[in-house]
Amino acid sequence: MGLPRSASAVIIGGGVVGCSIAYHLARRGARDVVVLERESVGGGTTSKAAGGIRVQFAHETEVRFSLESIQVFERFKDEFGADPGYTKIGYLYLLAEPRQLRAFETRIALQRRLGADVRVLTPDDAKRLVPALRVDDLVAGVWGPQDGMAGPAEVTNAYARRARELGATILEGVDVTALEGANGRITGVRTAQGTLSAPVTINAAGPAAARVGRLAGLELPVHPRRRHIFFTEPFPEIPGPVPLTTDVTSGFYFRKELQQVLLSPGDVEDIGADLEAPMDWGKVEDTVQKAVHRLPIIEQARISGGWAGLRPLTPDDHAIVGWAPGRQGFFLAVGFGGHGFQHSPATGRYVAEWVLDGRPSLDLALFDPRRFEAGAGLHHDEADAE
């Protein structure tokens, strides 16, 4: 299929966020939505996600996003006709310092008020959940039994398929090279395949969001940072299922994937790229050191492989969602860090409301694109895995 000459909305980026937005717009009746993906649908940073889904966030908007998204994942198979492999394995945070526990207690009060099931555990309780843990240096664990995981590829492809069924066009192998417009208004995009005009252009380009923003003359504070995930050979010595478990002090996290154990050092590294994240096998040593400290038995396992992805981070670790300042017709849905997948159902719905109705039904001030202009960014969220 060739590039259309016009659309009601063009979405730059065919990852899970872009495809969710396309689906929700098409579901609301916008039949000529176009998604432009530089590579293949879900083939960018979405394909590198660990698939975690949690309610354990520090701010009400993000907790509400999680609760809504969990409801979607629970009925996903019936609604989309695709099994995303959704399972409630839970999230377990391991805390070694009293100050960490105090910070979590504030969050837990909010999460419970909003209806989430989150519990403080003793170290021994945490060990009962994951018997292989070393817990003698911990002060507590925080357990979210309703948290879980699903398959990013399955979810993204289901959004894309359903969006197409509802009339959206999704084109792969199309790189946006310029934005069309004048007098502060963006009116479309330019590609090697031609020019497409649209009253609404949506930047959902993941790690490349800042580069797309520069095409509009904007400096978006979205910083791609590399993170590694390694996996072992089959290792039955740690029986599953195992919650996605994060050591807050070191940033290390792990979970079971079938018979293998997935391990991440929690690294955050600027490699000066926004498209590709080459593996640094030197990170294995750091990963193993952190892993053996928390899971001594893992010393018996062998690393079989791994991958690296780019996490599009912002200075305050919150997404940027809303109309771009000073650029009419240019909407931003970027900077989700490691949370884009799990928040994609809610993101798609609220962006569609904003574009079609003029405002979202939930207050999204936390994600205001203008917040960095006045230096009003919030503090970094310490507990961050996926």
KOLMI-398681 format. One line per field, with one value per residue (C-alpha): residue number from 1; z, y, x. Coordinates in steps of 0.001 Angstrom, whole numbers, plus 524288, in hexadecimal, padded with zeros to 5 digits. Layout:
<pts>
seq = NUM|...
c3 = Z|...
c2 = Y|...
c1 = X|...
</pts>
This chain:
<pts>
seq = 1|2|3|4|5|6|7|8|9|10|11|12|13|14|15|16|17|18|19|20|21|22|23|24|25|26|27|28|29|30|31|32|33|34|35|36|37|38|39|40|41|42|43|44|45|46|47|48|49|50|51|52|53|54|55|56|57|58|59|60|61|62|63|64|65|66|67|68|69|70|71|72|73|74|75|76|77|78|79|80|81|82|83|84|85|86|87|88|89|90|91|92|93|94|95|96|97|98|99|100|101|102|103|104|105|106|107|108|109|110|111|112|113|114|115|116|117|118|119|120|121|122|123|124|125|126|127|128|129|130|131|132|133|134|135|136|137|138|139|140|141|142|143|144|145|146|147|148|149|150|151|152|153|154|155|156|157|158|159|160|161|162|163|164|165|166|167|168|169|170|171|172|173|174|175|176|177|178|179|180|181|182|183|184|185|186|187|188|189|190|191|192|193|194|195|196|197|198|199|200|201|202|203|204|205|206|207|208|209|210|211|212|213|214|215|216|217|218|219|220|221|222|223|224|225|226|227|228|229|230|231|232|233|234|235|236|237|238|239|240|241|242|243|244|245|246|247|248|249|250|251|252|253|254|255|256|257|258|259|260|261|262|263|264|265|266|267|268|269|270|271|272|273|274|275|276|277|278|279|280|281|282|283|284|285|286|287|288|289|290|291|292|293|294|295|296|297|298|299|300|301|302|303|304|305|306|307|308|309|310|311|312|313|314|315|316|317|318|319|320|321|322|323|324|325|326|327|328|329|330|331|332|333|334|335|336|337|338|339|340|341|342|343|344|345|346|347|348|349|350|351|352|353|354|355|356|357|358|359|360|361|362|363|364|365|366|367|368|369|370|371|372|373|374|375|376|377|378|379|380|381|382|383|384|385|386
c3 = 80000|7FC6B|804F9|8056A|80205|80E01|81AE8|82675|82F15|82C6A|83731|836B3|83CE5|83BE1|84958|853A9|856EF|848CB|84562|85182|84DD0|83FEF|844EB|84E46|8441E|83A2F|84458|84699|83823|83297|826AE|81F62|82A08|824F0|82CA7|82725|82C81|828AA|82A33|82D79|836A0|84480|83FDB|84715|855A7|857AD|853B0|85E77|8699B|874A0|87459|88279|886FD|8947D|89C9F|8A535|8A0DC|8A935|8A2A9|8A199|892DF|8905A|89A2B|89345|8861C|88B93|89170|884BF|87CA8|8855E|882C1|87427|8751D|87D01|871F1|866D4|8610B|86017|85AD8|8510C|84DF3|85196|85D93|86334|86D15|87845|88585|89319|897DA|8A0C2|8A320|8AEE2|8B306|8BC86|8C5C1|8CD22|8D36E|8DC81|8D3EE|8C88E|8D0C5|8D4F0|8C6B4|8C30A|8CE4A|8C8AE|8BB75|8C126|8C81D|8BB0E|8B3CF|8BDE4|8BDEB|8AF4C|8B0E4|8AEA4|8B66B|8BB55|8C7B2|8D01B|8D306|8DCC0|8D6C0|8DAA0|8D3C0|8C785|8C858|8C92B|8BC30|8B60F|8BE0B|8B6BB|8BBCB|8C519|8CEB9|8DA79|8D62A|8D36E|8DBDA|8D437|8C777|8C058|8B941|8AEED|8AC30|8A195|899B2|88E82|880AA|872A7|8653F|85EFC|85140|85299|857FF|84DBB|84269|847A8|8485F|83A8A|834FF|83B4F|83748|8292C|82A1A|82E72|822C2|82734|81E3A|82406|81B52|81E86|81953|81890|81EE9|8218C|81D07|81F10|82442|81BAB|820DD|8225C|82C14|837C5|83251|82E4A|82283|81F0B|81CDB|81230|80F19|80442|7FF24|7FE7A|806A2|80EF9|813E6|820A3|82A51|83576|8362B|84202|84678|84C23|847CA|85459|855B0|84926|84E98|85086|84285|83D8A|84675|8405E|8332C|83909|83ECB|84C96|8566A|85D72|869E3|865F3|867F7|862B0|86C79|86A7F|87359|87296|875A1|875FA|876FC|87C22|876D6|87C85|88B3B|892E3|89F93|8A05C|89E11|89825|8984F|89DE9|89F71|8987D|8A3B7|8A4F3|8AE39|8B039|8B517|8A987|89F0B|89BAC|8981B|89393|89065|88A96|87C1C|87A15|87F62|87E0E|88740|881BC|88865|886D3|88D78|88CA2|884CD|87F4B|87560|86B2A|85F00|8561A|84DF3|84CAF|84356|84676|85357|85107|85BA4|86508|869C4|8740C|87B69|87E54|88956|89004|88E49|893DB|89F7C|8A305|8A06A|8A8DA|8B419|8B422|8AE9E|8B2EC|8ABF2|89ED0|89F2B|89A39|88E1F|880DE|87914|86C0B|8655F|866BF|8604C|8621D|85FE4|860CC|86B4A|867C2|874BB|878FA|883E0|88D8A|888A7|88464|8768E|86E28|8693E|86375|858C0|855DF|85ABA|84F8F|84506|84188|83C62|84287|84D95|85654|85C33|85FB4|86AB0|87139|875C7|8789A|87A71|86C9B|86ACF|8778E|87647|867C9|86986|871A2|86984|85CFD|862AE|868B4|85CEA|85433|85D61|85D3B|84E6E|84B65|856ED|85A05|86791|86E98|878FA|882A8|88767|880B8|88656|88B2A|87CE3|878AB|86E06|87370|880E4|87D65|87865|88645|88BFE|8931A|890E7|89C2D|8A2E6|89D3A|8A0CB|8A794|8A62D|89797|890BB|88598
c2 = 80000|80D6E|81961|8205D|82EBF|83285|82D7D|83242|82EF9|829D4|822A1|82209|81538|8079D|802B3|7FEEF|80D11|8113C|80539|806E2|814FD|810DB|8067A|80FA9|81A68|810D2|80AFF|8189F|81A1F|8208B|817B7|81D7A|81CCA|819D3|81402|81553|80BF0|80CF0|7FE4E|7F445|7F52A|7F2EF|7F0BC|7FC00|7FE47|7F71F|7EA5F|7EC2D|7EE18|7E424|7E4BC|7E8A6|7EE60|7F489|7FDB6|8016E|80F7A|81B88|8248C|8235A|8252C|819FB|8111B|813EC|81102|803FE|80027|8032E|7FC1A|7F013|7EF6A|7EFAB|7E4FF|7DC9D|7DCCB|7DE43|7D0CA|7D2A3|7E08C|7DEC5|7D03D|7CEAD|7C8B4|7D235|7C839|7D0AA|7CADF|7D0CA|7CCC3|7D8A1|7E2C7|7E1D7|7ED1A|7EA3B|7F541|7F5C0|80344|80949|81570|80CE7|8072A|814AF|818E8|80CB0|80E3D|81B50|81509|8094B|811F5|8184D|80B6E|80557|81142|80F6C|80119|7FA56|7EE83|7F1B2|7EBF5|7EDFB|7E123|7DD33|7D818|7CA55|7CC19|7D068|7C42F|7BBD2|7C1A7|7BF78|7B54B|7B7A2|7C5A1|7CA59|7D2FA|7D4D5|7E2C2|7E702|7EEED|7EBB5|7E7B2|7EDEB|7E474|7E76E|7DAA4|7E08A|7E4C8|7DC2C|7DB29|7D95C|7D85F|7E596|7DFE0|7D931|7E573|7EE78|7E5A4|7E463|7F331|7F46B|7E9D7|7EF3E|7FD2D|7F897|7F18C|7FE70|805AA|80A74|80972|804BB|805D8|7FFA1|8037A|811DE|81BAC|82964|832C9|83FDD|84604|84EC2|85B6D|86A0B|874D0|86BCE|8615F|853A5|84F2E|84219|83A23|83802|82ABA|824A1|81F16|82C61|83673|833FC|83F26|83E29|847B8|83F8E|839C3|83139|82ECD|82102|81E33|8184D|81A36|82249|82BEC|836CE|83581|83662|84208|8490B|847D2|850FA|859F2|854B8|84F97|844BF|83FC3|83184|82A92|81CC4|8147E|80698|7FB6D|7ED30|7E0C6|7D3BE|7C61D|7B960|7ABC0|7A3F0|7A4DB|79CCA|79F7A|7ABD2|7A662|7AEE1|7B65F|7C144|7CF54|7DA08|7DCFD|7E988|7EC6E|7FAFB|7FDC3|7F7F3|7F963|7EAE9|7E3B7|7D631|7CD16|7BF93|7BDF9|7AFEE|7A850|7B371|7BEAE|7CC83|7D586|7E41D|7EC80|7F807|7FFA7|80D16|81157|81C00|81618|821B0|81A67|81A67|80F1A|803B5|7FE8C|7F557|7EB7B|7EDFF|7E082|7E6EF|7E952|7DACA|7DBF3|7E6DC|7DF5E|7D2CD|7D9E0|7E02A|7D38B|7CAEA|7D490|7D38A|7C5B9|7BDE4|7B18E|7B899|7B705|7A941|7AE21|7B158|7BD9A|7B949|7C65C|7D3B5|7E01D|7EEC4|7F90E|807B2|80D80|81B29|8223C|82FE6|837F9|83493|826C2|82A4E|829D1|835BF|8358C|84123|84B4E|8504C|85E3F|867FB|85DCD|85C9B|84F54|84860|83EF0|83844|82A9F|827FF|825D8|81A28|81440|805EF|80809|80A0E|7FC0A|7FA90|807CC|8068C|80338|80F5E|817E2|81464|81743|82464|8292D|825C9|82D3F|83904|83941|836B0|83D01|84813|8430B|83628|83118|82FB8|83ADC|83892|8445E|83B4A|8394B|847AB|84A6F|85836|853EA|85417|86200|8672A|85CE4|856C8|848A3|83F66|836F0|82A44|81E3C|81573|808CF|8067E|7F98C|7F83D
c1 = 80000|80518|80593|7F868|7F862|7F076|7EB45|7E365|7EF07|7FCA2|803DC|812AE|816C1|810EB|8146C|80A98|80712|80548|7FD2C|7F4B6|7F201|7EE9B|7E54D|7DE68|7DD24|7D7AB|7CE9E|7C933|7C636|7D285|7D35B|7DEFE|7E947|7F6F2|80243|81004|81A1F|8286D|82AC4|82041|814AD|81951|82735|82D96|82E53|8215B|827F2|8321C|82873|827D1|818F1|816D3|809D1|808E7|800B8|80C30|80E37|8100F|80625|7F77D|7F6BE|80020|7F957|7EC6A|7F2D7|7F784|7EA6C|7E35E|7ED87|7ECD1|7DE2B|7E0FA|7EB40|7E1D6|7D7E2|7E1B0|7DFAD|7D0F8|7D1D4|7DCDD|7DC6A|7EAB1|7F0D8|7FAF0|7FFBA|7FB05|7FE4D|7FDFD|80B69|80C46|816CD|81FCF|8289F|833AF|83760|84443|8432D|83910|8384B|83401|8292C|8248B|823D4|81C4B|812C0|80E55|80C41|8054D|7FB6F|7F81B|7F785|7EE78|7E5B2|7E3FA|7E087|7ED83|7F1CE|7FF86|80577|81187|81860|822A6|82F4B|82B49|81E2C|82578|82DD5|82198|81D69|82ACE|83233|83EF3|84012|84A74|8430D|84C07|84F75|84163|8381E|82BC0|8259D|81A38|81145|80709|7FFDF|7F738|80312|80756|80C54|80804|80E3C|8116F|811F3|804C9|7FE65|80437|80082|7F2B2|7F13C|7F67F|7EDBC|7E186|7E4F4|7E62E|7D91C|7D320|7D8B8|7E619|7F1D6|7FEB1|80A9A|817A9|824F9|82121|82A4B|82551|82FD4|8290B|81CA6|81473|80EF5|80FEC|80CA4|80D7C|80462|80871|80099|80684|812C6|81CB3|8229D|82AA8|81DDA|81757|8102E|8042A|7FBBF|7F41F|7EE37|7F3CB|80174|8046D|81254|812A4|82081|825B1|8346D|8347F|82A86|83465|83931|82B39|82911|834A8|82DFA|823CE|82E14|82BEF|835CA|82E9E|8352F|8341F|84110|8432F|84AA2|84F3D|84B38|84F43|847DD|84F06|84966|84E92|84E29|842C5|84460|83A6C|841A0|8394D|82BAC|82136|818DF|82129|81C9B|823F8|82D32|83510|84035|83DD0|84B99|852EA|84861|849C2|83D40|83991|82E4A|82C49|82957|8251A|830D3|83A7A|83D5D|83D61|8473A|8496D|853BC|84A56|8544A|8512D|85B62|85C49|86258|85F82|8556A|846A9|84458|84D58|852AD|85E35|8610B|86C28|86FF3|87868|86BB0|86AB5|8749C|86CFE|8604F|865DB|86BDC|85EDA|8577B|86032|85F25|85054|84EBF|85AA9|85630|85678|86549|862C6|85BA2|86179|85E42|858B9|85612|85025|84BB5|84C49|841EE|8407B|837D5|832CD|83491|830BD|83717|82C3F|82941|81B7D|8165E|813C3|805B5|7FE8B|7FEC6|80C67|80E87|80E82|80BCD|7FD8F|7F990|80541|80210|80C23|80AFC|81921|822DB|81C5F|82930|826DB|8183C|8134B|80EEA|807A0|800FF|7FDDD|7EF50|7ECA1|7F5A9|7EE9B|7E141|7E4AB|7EC42|7E0AA|7D7A6|7E0A3|7E1DD|7D383|7CC7C|7D5C3|7D940|7DBB5|7D27B|7DDBC|7E658|7F36E|7FA8B|8055F|80933|80821|81249|81415|8188A|826F4|82699|82581|82E83|82325|826F4|82445|82E4B|83357|82B7D|8354A|82DCA|82DEE|82F7B|825C4
</pts>
